[in-house]
């Protein structure tokens, strides 16, 4: 329903909302847009907070000659959703503000309907910002929202990152789909009560979302039950909670600075040098590993998962093939190095066909007829046949069928006439190829003769010198 336009004198504190907003915008422009006039958009739901934000942004944009738009996301979760969109469109039309809206489909995932709706909402807002060339997206989060966020994170047992609450401004490419778009919250210092007074003073209409009263949602239960009790016992607690979040943000910045220094010291290419990691205290080990996950843009693991991973990392035998499964990657150890390895799909060529309980692995037989390359999706890549001065006789390669397979064990390869024939395992060990990569590197044979092993090279026993020879090369697919 639509409420508002109630006349009446507001509390004196409400008069500070407009200067607070103007000061926040001036700070944002000075820090992030010192030499340009950013195109601004308001995330407009139609509720009290966003309608006040719209009015404040409109006055500021008009005074400073800035482009202003308003974007609305229609979730379709409420029977009143159409009316909310119409309300937002009408308010923007009355002020002469460009308006756009997107419909999104929300499917409940593992994290619940709230998380799914939030993800869809921000993705739609990011898309509209790109479509309209917006540089700065404003959201209407205020002081009470900040207090709620910090209290919820506290109840969830979050660390400094969670307890630091919402930033006044940040880039959120994972949510918005854009690394350059800045999202800001210029009302974080204003209490909701002051926004309501300002809305009534200026005759601003807003809508009420009935889901905000549903106690099944954790934030609503906190808002309608816990926070009123806290306000009665500790008046103005929201500002003090917000101040605590600022202290947590300061502590987090120090932790990130230390983590960056430790990561630089521990990194060896893409891997962590475990000797360097062991030299750190347990708290710094945890801190730097979390920072490593963040830098790699992987979901932050839980405390229990991280403790288990670190325990396995330092307690497993040196020759153990350590594998810890993260939802988005595999954590592996090889030669005193720790790797974050992408999860790769199982390849059909790695599976053994099972016929009545008898397991037998078969190679894929093929004929080469002069092609520059052949794709082998069951083995995860492309086999190239490159012209070279040192390689196989092309007529010899054409004369008999070839076979591609994954190694079974016991295969031997002689890479040069002055070098001994060695097992593939010995070659891989000498070359420092991790065990998890070896299982995905195929071999090519001609009859009983091993011709080529991906990641190692060609067997020298059938190689010849001369123009027009063929060198085999394996290219792993994406």
C-alpha positions in Angstrom: 0.0 0.0 0.0 1.0 3.7 -0.3 1.5 5.7 2.8 2.9 9.2 3.5 2.1 12.8 2.9 1.4 13.2 6.6 1.9 16.8 7.6 3.8 17.7 10.8 6.9 19.2 12.3 9.8 16.8 12.3 12.5 16.3 14.9 15.4 18.7 14.6 17.7 15.8 13.7 15.9 15.3 10.4 17.2 18.7 9.2 20.7 17.2 9.2 19.8 14.5 6.6 20.1 16.7 3.6 23.6 18.2 4.5 24.7 14.7 5.5 23.7 13.4 2.0 25.4 16.4 0.2 28.6 15.9 2.2 28.6 12.2 1.4 28.2 12.9 -2.3 30.9 15.5 -2.3 33.3 13.1 -0.6 32.5 10.4 -3.2 33.0 12.7 -6.1 36.3 14.0 -4.7 37.7 10.5 -4.0 36.4 8.6 -7.0 35.5 11.2 -9.7 37.8 14.1 -9.1 37.8 15.3 -12.7 34.5 14.0 -14.1 30.8 14.5 -13.5 29.5 11.0 -12.8 26.2 9.8 -14.1 24.2 8.8 -11.0 21.4 6.3 -10.5 19.2 5.5 -7.5 18.2 1.9 -6.7 14.5 2.6 -6.2 12.3 0.1 -4.5 9.5 2.5 -3.6 9.9 2.1 0.1 10.5 5.0 2.5 14.3 4.9 2.4 14.7 4.8 -1.4 12.0 7.5 -1.9 13.8 9.8 0.4 17.1 9.0 -1.3 15.4 9.8 -4.7 14.3 13.2 -3.5 17.7 14.0 -2.0 19.6 12.8 -5.2 17.2 14.8 -7.4 17.9 18.1 -5.5 21.7 17.4 -5.5 21.8 16.5 -9.2 19.8 19.5 -10.2 22.1 21.8 -8.2 25.3 20.3 -9.6 24.2 19.7 -13.1 24.5 15.9 -12.9 22.6 13.2 -14.8 20.3 11.2 -12.6 18.3 8.0 -13.3 16.3 5.7 -11.1 16.2 1.9 -11.5 13.6 -0.5 -10.1 13.7 -4.3 -9.9 10.4 -6.2 -10.1 10.9 -9.5 -8.2 7.3 -10.8 -8.7 7.3 -12.1 -5.2 4.4 -9.9 -4.0 0.9 -9.5 -5.4 1.6 -5.7 -5.0 4.8 -5.7 -7.1 3.1 -4.2 -10.2 1.7 -1.3 -8.0 5.2 -0.7 -6.6 6.7 -0.4 -10.0 3.9 2.0 -11.1 4.4 4.1 -8.0 8.2 4.4 -8.7 7.6 5.3 -12.4 5.0 8.0 -11.4 7.3 9.5 -8.8 10.2 9.7 -11.3 7.9 11.2 -14.0 6.8 13.9 -11.6 10.4 14.9 -10.9 11.5 14.5 -14.5 13.9 11.7 -13.6 14.7 9.0 -16.1 13.2 5.6 -15.0 13.9 2.0 -16.0 12.7 -1.3 -14.5 13.6 -4.9 -15.0 11.7 -8.1 -14.2 13.7 -10.9 -12.6 12.8 -14.5 -11.8 13.8 -15.6 -8.3 14.3 -19.3 -7.5 15.0 -20.4 -4.0 18.5 -21.8 -3.7 20.5 -23.3 -0.9 20.9 -19.9 0.7 17.2 -19.2 0.8 14.8 -16.8 -1.0 16.3 -13.6 0.4 19.8 -14.4 -0.9 18.4 -15.4 -4.3 16.3 -12.2 -4.5 19.3 -10.1 -3.5 21.6 -11.7 -6.2 19.0 -11.2 -8.9 18.3 -7.6 -7.8 21.9 -6.5 -7.9 22.5 -8.3 -11.2 19.6 -6.4 -12.7 20.7 -3.1 -11.3 24.2 -3.7 -12.7 22.7 -4.4 -16.1 20.6 -1.2 -16.1 23.7 0.8 -15.0 25.6 -0.5 -18.0 22.7 0.1 -20.3 22.4 3.7 -19.3 26.1 4.5 -18.8 25.8 5.0 -15.1 29.1 5.5 -13.0 27.6 5.7 -9.5 24.8 3.6 -8.1 23.2 4.9 -4.8 21.4 2.6 -2.4 19.3 3.7 0.5 20.9 1.8 3.4 20.9 3.8 6.6 22.1 3.7 10.1 19.5 1.2 11.3 20.4 -1.1 8.4 24.0 -0.9 9.4 23.2 -1.9 13.0 21.0 -4.7 11.8 23.8 -6.0 9.5 26.4 -6.0 12.2 24.1 -7.6 14.8 23.2 -10.4 12.3 26.8 -11.0 11.5 27.6 -11.1 15.2 24.9 -13.7 15.7 26.3 -15.8 12.9 29.7 -15.8 14.5 31.3 -13.7 11.7 34.9 -12.4 11.9 36.1 -8.8 11.3 35.0 -8.8 7.7 31.4 -9.5 8.7 31.4 -7.2 11.8 32.7 -4.3 9.7 29.2 -4.0 8.2 28.6 -2.2 5.0 31.1 0.1 3.4 30.1 3.7 2.5 31.2 2.8 -1.0 32.6 -0.2 -2.8 32.8 -1.9 -6.1 31.0 -5.3 -6.2 31.7 -6.9 -9.6 30.5 -10.3 -8.4 27.1 -8.8 -7.6 26.8 -6.1 -10.2 28.7 -7.7 -13.0 30.9 -4.7 -13.5 34.4 -3.9 -12.2 34.1 -0.2 -12.8 30.7 0.6 -11.3 30.8 2.2 -7.9 28.0 1.5 -5.4 27.6 3.9 -2.6 25.4 4.3 0.6 25.3 8.0 1.3 22.6 7.6 4.1 24.6 5.3 6.3 24.9 8.0 8.9 21.2 8.8 9.0 18.6 7.1 11.3 15.5 5.7 9.7 13.3 7.7 12.1 14.9 10.9 10.7 14.2 9.7 7.1 10.6 9.2 8.0 10.3 12.7 9.5 11.9 14.2 6.4 9.5 12.2 4.2 6.5 13.5 6.1 7.8 17.1 6.1 8.3 17.0 2.3 5.1 15.1 1.5 7.0 12.1 0.0 4.8 9.0 -0.7 6.2 5.6 -0.2 5.0 2.0 -0.3 5.2 -0.7 2.4 6.5 -4.2 1.5 4.4 -6.7 3.5 7.3 -9.1 3.5 9.1 -6.7 5.9 6.8 -7.8 8.6 7.3 -11.6 8.1 9.2 -12.9 11.2 10.4 -16.0 9.2 13.1 -13.8 7.8 16.0 -13.3 10.2 16.4 -9.6 9.6 12.7 -9.0 10.2 12.8 -10.9 13.5 15.8 -8.8 14.6 14.2 -5.6 13.4 10.8 -6.0 15.1 11.7 -7.9 18.2 15.4 -7.4 19.2 16.1 -3.9 18.1 13.1 -2.3 19.8 14.2 -3.9 23.1 17.7 -2.7 22.6 16.4 0.8 21.8 14.4 0.8 25.0 17.3 -0.3 27.1 20.1 1.5 25.2 18.7 4.6 23.4 20.8 5.5 20.3 22.5 2.1 20.3 22.5 2.1 16.4 25.1 4.8 16.3 27.3 3.0 18.8 27.0 -0.3 16.9 27.9 1.6 13.7 30.9 3.0 15.5 32.0 -0.5 16.5 31.7 -1.5 12.8 34.1 1.4 11.9 36.6 0.0 14.5 36.2 -3.4 12.8 36.8 -1.9 9.4 40.0 -0.3 10.7 41.1 -3.6 12.2 40.2 -5.3 8.9 42.3 -2.9 6.9 45.3 -3.7 9.1 44.7 -7.5 8.7 44.5 -7.1 4.9 47.7 -5.1 4.9 49.5 -7.8 6.9 47.9 -10.5 4.7 49.1 -8.8 1.5 52.7 -8.6 2.9 52.6 -12.3 4.0 51.1 -13.4 0.7 53.8 -11.7 -1.3 56.4 -13.4 0.9 54.8 -16.8 0.6 53.8 -16.9 -3.0 56.0 -18.8 -5.5 54.3 -18.3 -8.8 50.7 -19.4 -8.4 51.5 -21.6 -5.4 52.2 -21.0 -1.7 55.6 -21.9 -0.4 54.9 -24.0 2.6 58.3 -23.4 4.2 57.4 -19.7 4.3 53.9 -20.4 5.5 55.1 -22.5 8.4 57.2 -19.6 9.6 54.1 -17.6 10.4 52.0 -17.8 13.5 48.7 -19.8 13.4 46.6 -16.6 13.2 48.7 -15.2 10.4 48.5 -18.5 8.5 44.7 -18.3 8.7 44.7 -14.7 7.7 47.0 -15.1 4.7 45.1 -18.1 3.4 41.8 -16.3 3.6 43.3 -13.4 1.8 44.6 -15.8 -0.9 41.1 -17.2 -1.4 39.8 -13.6 -1.7 42.5 -12.6 -4.2 41.6 -15.6 -6.3 37.9 -14.6 -6.0 36.8 -17.8 -4.4 34.0 -18.1 -1.9 35.3 -17.6 1.6 35.5 -20.9 3.5 34.0 -21.4 6.9 36.2 -21.4 10.0 35.7 -25.2 10.5 36.7 -25.9 6.8 39.8 -23.7 7.1 40.9 -25.3 10.3 40.4 -28.8 8.8 42.4 -27.8 5.7 45.3 -26.3 7.6 45.3 -29.4 9.9 45.5 -31.8 6.9 48.1 -29.6 5.2 50.6 -29.8 8.0 49.9 -33.3 9.3 49.8 -35.3 6.1 52.9 -37.2 5.1 55.2 -35.4 2.7 54.5 -37.9 -0.1 50.8 -37.9 0.5 48.6 -36.7 -2.4 46.7 -34.1 -0.4 43.3 -33.1 -1.7 40.9 -30.9 0.1 37.7 -30.1 -1.8 36.4 -26.5 -1.7 33.0 -25.8 -3.4 34.8 -23.9 -6.2 38.2 -25.6 -6.4 40.6 -28.3 -5.2 43.3 -27.5 -2.7 46.4 -29.7 -3.4 50.0 -30.0 -2.2 53.0 -30.9 -4.3 56.7 -30.6 -3.4 56.1 -28.3 -0.5 53.9 -26.0 -2.5 50.2 -25.4 -2.0 47.9 -25.0 -5.1 44.4 -23.9 -5.7 43.4 -26.0 -8.7 40.2 -25.5 -10.7 37.7 -28.3 -10.5 37.8 -30.1 -13.8 35.2 -32.4 -15.3 35.9 -36.1 -15.4 36.9 -37.0 -19.0 35.2 -39.9 -20.7 38.6 -41.4 -21.6 39.4 -41.6 -17.9 36.4 -43.9 -17.2 36.8 -47.7 -17.5 33.8 -49.4 -19.3 32.5 -52.1 -17.0 31.0 -55.2 -18.8 29.5 -57.7 -16.4 32.0 -56.8 -13.6 35.1 -57.1 -15.8 36.8 -53.7 -16.0 38.9 -53.1 -19.2 40.2 -49.8 -20.4 40.3 -49.3 -24.1 42.3 -46.7 -26.1 40.7 -44.7 -28.9 42.0 -45.9 -32.2 42.2 -43.4 -35.0 43.8 -42.9 -38.4 45.9 -39.9 -39.3 45.3 -38.7 -42.9 47.4 -35.6 -43.0 45.2 -33.4 -40.8 46.9 -30.4 -39.0 45.0 -31.3 -35.8 42.5 -33.8 -34.4 40.1 -33.1 -31.5 39.7 -35.7 -28.8 37.0 -34.4 -26.5 37.1 -37.7 -24.4 40.6 -36.9 -23.6 40.1 -33.1 -23.1 42.1 -31.6 -25.9 43.5 -31.4 -29.4 46.4 -33.3 -30.9 48.4 -31.2 -33.3 50.5 -32.6 -36.2 53.1 -29.8 -36.8 55.6 -29.8 -39.7 59.1 -29.9 -38.3 62.7 -30.6 -39.2 62.8 -33.3 -36.5 59.9 -35.7 -36.1 58.1 -38.7 -37.5 58.0 -39.6 -41.2 54.4 -38.7 -42.3 54.1 -41.8 -44.5 55.1 -43.9 -41.6 52.4 -42.3 -39.4 49.7 -42.8 -42.1 50.6 -46.5 -42.6 49.1 -47.9 -39.5 46.3 -46.9 -37.0 47.3 -44.8 -34.0 45.8 -44.8 -30.6 45.3 -42.2 -27.9 44.8 -43.2 -24.2 45.6 -42.3 -20.7 48.6 -44.1 -19.2 47.9 -47.3 -17.3 51.3 -47.6 -15.7 54.5 -49.2 -16.8 54.9 -47.2 -20.1 58.4 -46.1 -20.9 59.7 -43.2 -22.9 63.1 -42.4 -24.4 63.3 -38.6 -25.1 66.8 -38.5 -26.6 69.4 -41.0 -28.0 71.9 -40.1 -25.2 69.3 -40.5 -22.5 68.0 -43.7 -21.0 64.5 -45.1 -21.4 62.5 -44.2 -18.3 59.0 -44.8 -17.0 56.5 -42.0 -17.5 56.3 -41.7 -13.7 60.0 -41.1 -13.5 59.8 -38.5 -16.3 56.9 -36.7 -14.6 58.7 -36.7 -11.3 61.9 -35.3 -12.8 59.9 -32.6 -14.6 58.0 -31.7 -11.4 54.6 -32.4 -13.0 52.0 -32.7 -10.2 50.2 -36.0 -9.9 46.7 -34.5 -10.6 48.0 -33.2 -13.9 49.5 -36.5 -15.0 46.2 -38.3 -14.9 44.9 -35.8 -17.6 47.8 -36.0 -20.0 47.3 -38.6 -22.7 49.7 -40.8 -24.6 49.8 -41.6 -28.3 50.9 -45.1 -29.6 51.4 -47.0 -32.8 50.9 -50.6 -32.1 53.2 -51.4 -29.1 55.4 -48.4 -29.7 54.8 -45.3 -27.5 55.3 -42.3 -29.7 54.3 -39.4 -27.6 53.4 -38.5 -24.0 51.7 -35.1 -23.5 53.6 -32.9 -21.1 56.9 -34.8 -21.8 57.5 -35.2 -25.5 58.1 -37.7 -28.3 60.0 -41.0 -28.1 63.2 -40.6 -30.0 63.4 -44.1 -31.4 61.3 -43.4 -34.5 62.2 -39.7 -35.0 64.0 -38.6 -38.2 65.7 -35.5 -39.4 64.6 -33.7 -42.6 62.1 -31.3 -44.0 58.4 -32.2 -43.7 58.6 -34.4 -40.7 55.7 -34.4 -38.2 56.0 -33.4 -34.5 53.2 -34.2 -32.2 51.9 -31.6 -29.8 49.0 -31.7 -27.3 46.8 -28.8 -26.5 44.5 -29.1 -23.5 41.0 -27.7 -24.0 39.4 -25.1 -21.8 
